[in-house]
Amino acid sequence: MRASSRRWGGSSTTPRRLRHDGVVVSSETEAQNFFEAVGGEPTFRAIVARFYQEVATDEVLRPLYPEDDLGPAEERLRLFLMQYWGGPHTYSEQRGHPRLRMRHAPFSIGPIERDAWLRAMRVAVDEAGLPEPLRQQLWNYLEMAAHSLMNSWA
């Protein structure tokens, strides 16, 4: 088996934490502890569902989603975040390497889109009621990811 398929396909017995662009970072223990500490899948399900409630009514964000049904996008984000923070590797098993910059390249993401995304995500994260150190850790990642996915500065 190729190393890349073990790394992203989940066949290795040691799960890995992925940075926003898919690079393996940190220790599994740290990532697993975060996933478990925030409540696992139910917490990520709630955050992402609330985020997409905001997206559905946002005049900046909604046009960025080509599908009429936001459900598939919601599932992709939920699976990605769960994997990133030490949960199941379902995202990579279904979709391969995250390649977030490539996957977002077709969409113009400038300061307006970034800020709208962060506003919607702020509502979702704040309503999740995470303990402060964990909320801040999650928020730091989301801010970094939002900035790194920008591809337009107009």
N, C-alpha and C positions, 0 to 999 in steps of 0.2 A: 504494500500500500504506500502511495506517495505521502510524503510528510504533509503536503498541503491538504490532502483529503482527511488526514487525521486531525490536522489543526482546525479545519472548518467544518468537517463532516460529523464530528462528535463520536467517532469510533474509538478514540483514545479513552482510557479510563480516567484521565486527569482533565477535567474541564478547564477551560482557559477564559480569562477575562479579556474582552476586546475593547480597544480604544474606539472612538467614534469612527475612525477610518479603517477599523478592522485589525490594527496591529495588536498583537498580544502584549499585554502589560501587566504589571503588578503580580501579586500572588493570588492564587485561587482562594486561599483562606480569607483574604481581605474582601474579595468580591463576593464570595459565598456568604460571609458574615453580613454584608450589606443587604443582599437579597433577602436573607432570612430576617435580619433585624427590622426591615421595613414591613414585613408581613408577607413576603413572597408574592405569588401570582395575584391574589386578590387585590393587593395594593396597586400593582402595576395595571391591572385591569381597570380599577377605579380611576386612576390618574389619566390613563389614555382615553377612556370613555368620556371623562369630563372634558379633556382637551378637545376631542372631536365634536362635542356639543358646542363648544366655542367656535371651532372651525366652521361648522355648518351655517352659522349666522354672521360670520365675519366677511365683510365686503372685500378685504384684501386677500385673506387666506382661501376662501372657498373657490375662487377661480383657478387657483393653483392645482386643484385636484380634478383631473380629467374625468374620473368616474362619477356617475350620478350617485352611486351608493358609496358612502365613506367607509363602510364596514371592512372591505379588504385593506384599505390604508390603515385603519385602526388596528387591525390584526397584525400587520407588518410592524408598525411602531411598537406595539405591545411586546411582540416576540423579540424584536431587536433589543429593547430596553431590558427585558428580563434576562436575555443572554448576556448583555454587556455587564450587568450587575451581578452575575454569578448564578443565574437560573438555568433552566433547560436550554439546550442548544438547538431548539426547534427552528429558529430563524435560519441558521446556517445549513441545517439539514434540508430545509425546503428551498432556500434561495441561494445558497453558496456564500462566498465571501461577502461581507456587508457592502464594501465599495460605496460608501455613502456619497462621496463627492461625485462619482460617476453617475449614480442613480438620481442625483438631484440636478445634474448638469442641464437637462432640458428645460428646467424652470428658472426664470429670472428671479434670483434671490438677492435683493438689495437691502439697504437699511430699513425701508418701509416694511418689506416682507419679514425680515428678521425680527423687527420690533413687534409686529403683529403676532408672529409665532410665539415670541417670548411672553407677550401679554396673555395669550390664551393658555400657554403652559403654566404661567404664574398662577392663574386662577386654579388650574387643576392641581398643581403641587400644593398650594396653600390649603385648599379644601381637603387634601388627603390627611392633614393633621399629623404629619411626621414629626418626631422629636427634632428639635432644632439642629443638632449637629448633623443628623442624617438629611434633613431638608436642605441644609446649606451645601452639603456634599453633592446631592443630586442637582441642586440649582447651579452650582459651579460648573458641573459637567454640561448641563443643558445650555448655559450661556456660551461656553466654549464651543460646543457643537454648532450652535446657531451662527456664531461668528465665522467659524471655519467653513461653513457651507455657502457663505455668500459668494456670488459669482458676478455681481453687478454692483457698481458704485454710483449709478446715476440717480 
